[in-house]
C-alpha cells in the first residue's frame, strides 16, 4: 500500500529505485577494501553461504527470485498453511513430552502442564521405551479430562497394549468415541529405523482401520521424521524420508480397504525444528507442499493438508551451558510456529542431561505461550509468506527433498531403503560433512565450541530411564566431539585437583595481542584446557619465568603479524629452553623458528585440542 501525504504526492517519489547493479557495485567496493578483488556476480557469490543439501543463501533477494505460486492458506498446494485461518484462531497447539516412568510423578507433572497452558500430552509408554508402564497409564491420567486434552502415545513395540489401555480409559471415563482426540502414535517404519529390525505394519494398519471407523478424532499413525534428523540427516533428507514413509502407509492402508482420503486422515507428521529459524520455516512450508503433491497424485487433492507436529531438535541441545538451550528452543519454536506447524513441542533445556525438572518443563511450555500470547506471532497467517528469501528457500528445499524421496522410491520404498543401508549411508555422509564444520567451528556452538565457561557449575538431573538397545540409525549430537574433550578435562580435574593448562604468551601491547589472545583462550577452553595469561605481556627475557609459574608444558604465542616477525622466533626458543614441549602460535601458518603448530580461524579445533590433551597425558 502506498501512503500519500495531504498533497497527494507519494512519500517515495523523491527516492529513485536503485538497480541491482548499483548494489553490486557497492559490494565490490567493500570487498576490495577487505582484499578481495571481485566484480559482477562473483562479488555476490563471495557473500553467499552454502548450507546443507547444497542450498545457497545469498545476501540479497529481489523480485527476480521467482518461486512457484504458493497459493492461499488452506488450499492446495498448502504451502501457506493447512487451514485458511492458519493458527490465528488460538495459536499453535502446545504439546509437552513426558518420559517419567513413575505413574504418580507423571500424573503430577501432566496436571501441572495442563493447568498452565499445555493443550495436549505426548507420553512415552512401555518399559521397552523407558516410559511409564502400560499398567500405570490410568494412574498417570488421573484427573485429566480426556475429552479435552488430546493424548499422543509413543509406545513403540508395546503399541497394542498401550492403545488398548487408552481406549479402555476412554470408555471407563465416559468419553465417547466421537470426543476422543489425539494419536496412538503407531510408526512401524520409524521403529525399524531406530531398532534396525524389520518393520511390522499389520498392527498399525489394524488400529488405523478401527480409528477410521469408530474414533473420528483419533489418528493411529505418526510419520516421525525425527529418527532421520537425530541420525544427522539434512532437512531435505528428513522431508524425503517422511514422504517415503507416508506413501508406504498410504499403500498399506488403502490395500486394507480405506479410501485415500480416509488414509490421509490417519496420518500426523512429526518434524524437527532447529535454531536456524528460516530453514525451519521453509521446512514446514515445503513439507506441506510436498505432501499436498502426493495427495494430489493419489487422487485426494482436497485431503492434502498435512497435519504437522514440530519438535525442537534434540541434536542441537548441549550438555554444557545448558541454559543456552532456552535460546535455541525459542528460535526453533518461533520457526515452527511461523512456518505453520499445528502443534509444537519445546524440549526442556535440560533434556540432554536426564529427566527434566519442574522448572525446565515450565520454561518449555511458557516458550510457546510467550510467542503466541505476548508476541502475537499466531495472529498473522503465514507471516513469512511473500518474502523472496523464504519463498525461494522453500522451493529449493522442496526440490531437494523430492529428489531424495524419488531416490528412496527407486530403491524400493522406505522399508527397502532402510534394510539395504541406503538411507543410513546417505545420512552418515551428511553428518560426516557437518562434523567437519563443527570441528572447524564453521558451525559454532555457543557455550561449547565458542565462549565456553570452564568454571560453570554442572547442572545435574536424575538419569533418564534406559531404553531398548538401538541397533538401527545412530543418535548424534552437535556437541559430542567437544563433550568428549571436556569429559577428559573433568576427569583430570577430579584426579589432580586442577585442569590441564596452556600458557598464553602475549607479545607487545594490548592493542597488538588482545584479539588473538582472546581467540586462543576461547579455543583452548573449548577442550577444557585452562588458559594462563599472567603476566599480560611477555618478551624473550621474561617469558621463561612466566611460563615456569604457569604449571604447564604447552604455550601459545599471541600477537600481531608484525610482532611475530620481530619476536616469535626468539620467544619460542626461550619457551623451549624453559621446558615447553609444544609451542603454538595464534595465526595463519608461517615460517617461525621454534613454533610447532598454528591455531587459526577454520583450523580443525577438535584435532588440535585432542592432540594437546594426548601430549599432556590427559586420558
N, C-alpha and C positions, 0 to 999 in steps of 0.2 A: 504494500500500500504506500503510495506517495503522499506525504504530508505537505499541504500547501499553506503558506502564510496568508495573512489577510489580503495581500495584494494579488494573490493568485499565482505567484511565481514559485516554482519548486525550489526548496532549500538546497538541492543538489545541483542546481543549474550552473553555478559558478565553478563547479569541480568537474574537470574533464575525466572521462573514463580512461583509466590507464590501460595500456596494451600489455599483453603477456610478455612481449619482447622488452618492454621498458623494465618490468620487474626483473626479468632475466639479466638485463644489463647491470642492474644494481647488485644482483647476487654475484655477478662476475667480479665487480669491483671489490666486494667484501672478501671473496675468496683469494683474489690476488694479494690482498694485504696479509693473508694467512699463509702465503707461499704457494698457492695452487693456481697455476695459470691455465684456466679452462674457460671455454666460451660456449655459447649456444646451449644445446640440450645437455652437454656434458656438465655444465655448471649446475643444472637442476639435478642431474644424476648424482653429483657429488654430495648433495644434501639429502638424498633418498636413503631409506633404510630397508634392508631386506629382512623380512620376518619369516616365521615358519611357513611351510608349504610353498616357498618361493615367492610369496606375495611381497610386493614392494610398496612401502609407504612413502609417498612423495611429499615435498614440502609445501606444495600448492595444488589445490584442486579448483577447477573452474567449470563452467557450463559445458566446456568441451569434453569433459569426462562423462560421457553418456553411460547410462546403465539402463537395463530393461525397465519398462513401466512397472512400478511396484504395486499398482492397483490401489484399492481402497481398503481400509481396515475392515476385517470381517468377510472379505470377498477374495476369491482366487486372484492371484496365487498366494494370498495370505501372508505375504512378506511383511505387511504393516500391522498384522495382528490377527488373531483368530476370531475376535469378536468386533463388531462395529464400534462398540464403545471402549474397546481396549480394557484397561484396568481402572478407567475413570470412575466406575460405579462405586468402588470401595477399596481400590488398591489391589496389589497382588496378594495372594494368599501367603500367610506366614506359617511355614511347616517346620516344627522343631524335631530334630532327630534324637532318639534315645537308645542307648546301648546298656543301660543299667540292668544287671541280672537279677537284683533283688526286687520282688514284686512290691513290697511296702515302700521302699525308697523310690521306685519308679512311679508309683501312684502319687507320692508327694510331689515329685518333680513335674508330672504331667498336669496335675491340678494347678500348680503354681504357674505353669506356662499358659494354660487355658484362661486363667483369671487375669493374665497380664498381656494379652494381645495375640497369642498364638491361635491360629484358626484351624490347624489340622496337626495330627500326630503321626510321626514316622517311627515305628517301633521295630527294633531288631528282636526277633522271636526265635527261640530254639537254642538248645545247648550247643549245637554244632557251630552256630554263628556267633556264639558268645553273648547272646541276648537273654531276655527273660524266658524262663521255661514256658512251654505252651500251657502247662498246668497252672501257671501263675498269671496268665493273661487276665482272667476275671478279676483277681485282686488288684492287678495293676490299673484296671479301668474302673475301679470303684468310684462312684460319684461323677463319672464322666457321662455327659448327655450324648449318647451315641447317635441320636438323630440330628444333633447339631454339630458335633465335632467329627469330621471325617477321619478315619483310621487307615493308615497305609502300612502294610506289613512288609517286612523284609525277613522272610523265614527260610530262604534257601531250600535245602533238602527236606525241611520239615513243613513244606507248603501245605500238604494235605491236612496234617494235624492242626496247624495254625488257622487255616481257613475254616475248617470245620468248627473249631472252637469259637472263632469270631462270629460266624453265623448263628451258632448256638446262643451266644450272648445277646445278639440282636433279638432273637425270638424270646429269650428269657426276660429281657427288659422291655418288651413291648414295642420294639422298633419294627415298624412294618417294612417289608421288602422294598417298597417304593421310597421309603425315607432313608434307607441305608446309603451312606456316601463314603467314598474312599477307594482303595485299591488293595487287592490281595497280593500284589507285587510279584506275581509269577514271572520269572525271567530265565527260562532254561538255558538259553544261549549265553546270557550273561554269566550264569553259574558255571557253564562249561568253560568260558573264557577265564574265570578265576581259578577253577579247580583243575582244569586240564582233562576232566572226564568227558565222556560222550554225552551230548545233551539228550534229555528225555522230555519230549514235549507233550506226551499223552495227558499227564495230569493237568498241565496248564491249559490245554485245549478243553478238557472236560470242565474245568472251573469257568472258563470263558463262556462255554455254552450255557452253563447254569446261570451265570450272572446276566447274560443277554436275555434269558427267558424269565428270570424271577427277580433280579435286582437291577433295575434300570440305571440306578445311580452309582453302581459299584463296578469298577473296572477290574479285570482279572490280571491283565498283563502289563508289565513295565518294560519298556525298551530302554535299558540302562546303558548309557554310553560311558559311565564312569570307569569301568574296568580298562577301557582303552586309553582314557585320559590318564588314569593312575599308572599305566604301564609306560608312560612317556610319549603317547601319541600326540599328534598335532590336532588343531581344530578341525581341519579337513578330514583327517583320519577318524576322528571321533564322530563327525557327522556321517561320513561314508559308512562306517560300521553300524551306526544306528539305522541308517536307511536299509542296509542289507538285512539287519535283524528284523526290522519292522516288516519288510517284504516277506521274510521267511514265516513270520507269524501270520501274515495275511493269507499266505498259501495254505498253512495248516488249518486255519480257522474256516476258510471257505471250503476246503476239502471236507471239513467236518459238518458242513451244512449251513454255516452262517453266510448271509449276504455280505458283499464287500462293505457296505455302509455299516452293518452291524459289527463286522470285524474291526473296522477302523475305530468304532466307538469303544472297543475293549482295550485300546492301547493308550498308555501315557508314556511320554518320552522324558528321559532324565539326562541333563547335560551339566557339565562343569562350567562354572563361572569363575574367571580369573581376575587378577588385579589389572589386567590390560582391558580397560573398560570398553574401548572402541571395538576390539576384537570380540569381546563378549557380546556387545550389542549386535555386531554383524553376524555372530554365530547363531543367535536366537532367531534373527530375521531370516538368515539363509536356511536354517533348519525347517522353518515353516514353508518357505518357498519350495524347497526340495520335496518335502512330504506332500505338499499340495500337488506337485507334478506327478508323484507316484499315484496318488489317489485319482488324479485325472486319467492317467493311463489305464488304471484298473476299472474305470467307468463309474467312479464315485466322486466326481469333482466337488460336489456340494458337501462332502464329508471330509474334505482335505484339511480342515482346520486342526492342526496338531496341538494336542494338549501337552504343555511343557512344564516340567519341574526342574528348576535350576538349583544346583548345589555349589556353594563356594568351594573352590578347589582344595583338596587335601594336599596336593602336590606342592602348593605354594606355602603351606603352613610350616613355620620354623619352630624348632625346639629351643633355640637360643633367642633371647629377647622376644619372647612370645607375645608381648604386649603390642608389638608392631603388627601382629596378625589382625588386630582390630581394624587397622587402617586398610590392610589388604582385603579383608572381607567386606568392608564398607564399599570399596571401589567395585568389588565383584558383585555385590548386591545391587549397587546402582546400575551397573552394566546390564545385569539380568532383568531388572525391573524396567529400565528404559528400552531394552530390547524386546519387551513384551511377554516375558515368562509369566505363566499363570500363577505359579507358586514358587517361592524361593525359600531354600533352607540355608541359613547362615551358620556355618560350623563355629562352635565356640573357639575363642582364641587359644585355649589350652588343649585343643583337640589332639595335637600330636604328642601330648605328654601323658595321656591316660584318660580316665573318666573326668569329664568337665565338672567343675563345681557349680554351685547355685549362682555365684556372681558371673561366671563366664556364660552360663545359659541366659542370664538376664540381659547381658550386653548383646548377645547374639540376637535375641528376639527384638530388642529395642532398636537394633540397627535398621531393620525394615520399618519399624514404627516411625522413627525419625524421618526417614526418607519419604515415607508416604504421607504422614500427618503434618510434619513440620516443614519439610522441603517441598511438599506438594508435587512430587515427581509424577504421581499417577494421574494427576488432573489433566495432563496433556496426552493425547493419543499419539503414539509413535513419535515422541519428541525429536528423535534423530532423523526422521524421515525428511527427505529433501536435501539433506547435507550431501554435497557432491562426494565428500570423502567417505561417509558411511555407506551411501548407495553403491559407490564403486567397490568398496571393500566387501560389502555383502555379495555383490555379483561375482567378484573374483574368488571369494571363498566358496560360494555355491558351485562354481565351475570346477574348482579343485576337488571339492567333496564328491561331486557327481562322478568325476573321473575315477576316484578311489572306489566308489560304490560299484561302478561298472567293472573295475578290476576284480573286485570280490565276486561279483556275479559270474564273470568269466571263469573264475576258479571253482565254480560250482555252488556258490552261495556262502553265507556266513559260517555255517557248521563245517563245510568242507574247507574253507579258508583257514579256520581255526585249527582243524585237525592236521592240515598239511604244513602248518607253520608259516604260511604266507603272511598272515596278519601279524604274528609275533615278530617276524623278520623285519617287516616294514616299520613297526613301532620301535623296535630296537635300533634301527638305523637313524630314525628321527631323534631318539633320546641320546644316542651317541654324539650326534652333531650338537645337540643342545648342551650336553655335558661339557663339551669343549668351550662353548660360550660362557658357561657358568664358571669353569675353571679359570678362564681368562678375564672374568668379571665384565665381559661384554654384556652379560645379563646379570646385573648386580643384585645382591640380596641384602637389603638394609638390615643391619644388626647382626649379620653373619659374615658375608664376604666384604661388606662395606660398613664402616663405623661400628665395629664390634665393641662390646664393653666387657673386658676380662674380669672386672670386679663386680659384675652384676650378680645379684642374688638368685640362685637357682629357684625356679618355680616347680614345686613338687605336687604331684597328683597321685591319687590312687590308681594303681595299674588297671588298665582295661582288661576285661576277661579274654582269655585265649580263645582263638577260633580254630576251625579246621585248617590243617596244613594246606597251603596254597600251592598247587602243582601246575597251574596254568600260567597266565601272564604275570609278570613281576609287578611289584608295587615300588614306585620310585618317589623320591623327594628331591626338591631342588637343593636342599641344604646337606644332602647326605655326605658328599666328599668333605665339606668343611666340618660337619659334625664329627666325622671320624678323627680329623686333626685335633679338634677341640677336646674330644674324649681322651686322646693321648696326653694332651696337656693337663687335663684334670687328674689323670692317674699319676702323672709326675708330681703334681702339686700335693696329692694325697700321700705320696711315698716320701717326698723330700721336704715338704713344707714351703716350697716356692715353685713358681712356674719357670719353664725354660726362658732364657733371656737373650736379647740381641742388643749390642751396644750401638747407638746412633752417633756416629762421628760426624758432627755438623761442622762444616768448614765455612769460615767467613762470617759476615754479619747476618742478622736475621733475614734481611731482605733477600739475601742470596740463597739461604738454605731452608727457610721455613716451608716452602711448598713441597720440596722433596722429602724433608724430614717428616712432615705430616703424612705424605704418601707412604713412606716406608713404614712408619709406625702403624698406620692403618692396615697395611698389607700383612705385616708380621703378626699383628694381633688377630687377624682372621684365622691363623693357625694356632692360636693360644700361646704365642710367643710374646713375652712382655718386653716392650722396648725400654731401654735405659738411656735417657737423654740428659745426662748430667756429667760434666757441665754442658751448658747450652752450646758453647762454641769451643772447638779444639783446633790445634795445629800440630805439626810434626814434633814439636818439643813437649807438648802437654798431653798428647793422646795416649801414650803408654800408661801413665799413672791413672788417667781416667778409665781406660779400658780394664786395668787390673782391679779397680774398685767396683766395676760393673758386675763381676762374678759370672762371666761367660767367656766362651772362646769363639764367638761369632760377632762380627761387626759389619756395619753398613755405612758407607760414605754418603753424605748428603750435601749437595751444594749446587752451584750453577756450573754450566759447561766451562765458563771462563776460569773459574777457580779450580775445577777439576784439572784443567790443562796445566795449571801452575802448581797444585799441591797434591793431587790424588796419589801419584806415584810415591812421593816421599812419605805421606801419611800412611799409606798402605804398608810400606816397608816397616815403618815404626810399629804398626799393629802386629805384623807377623813376628817381629822381634820380641814383642811383648806377649806372644803366645796365641795369637789369633790363628785358628785352624781354617777359617773360611772368611774371606773378605768380599762383601757385596758392594755394589755401587748403584745408587738410585739414579737411573738414566739409561738412555739408549746405549747399546753395546759400543765400546770404543777400544782403543789400544792403550790401556793404563796398566803400567807395571804393578804387579802385586795384587791386582783385582782378580778374583776367581770367577765371579758371576755377576750378572746385571739383573736388576728388577726394574720394570717399566710398565707403563700402561699397555695392556694387551698381552703381557707375558703369561705363561701358564703358572698361575699363582699356586694352584694345588700341588703341582710338581715341585715347585721351589720350596714350599713350606714342608712338604713331605720329606724332601731330601735334607732340609735343615734339621728336622726332628730326628731323622735317621742318624745324622752325623753327631748329634748331641746324645745319642743313645736313649732317646725317649721312645719307649715301646708303644 
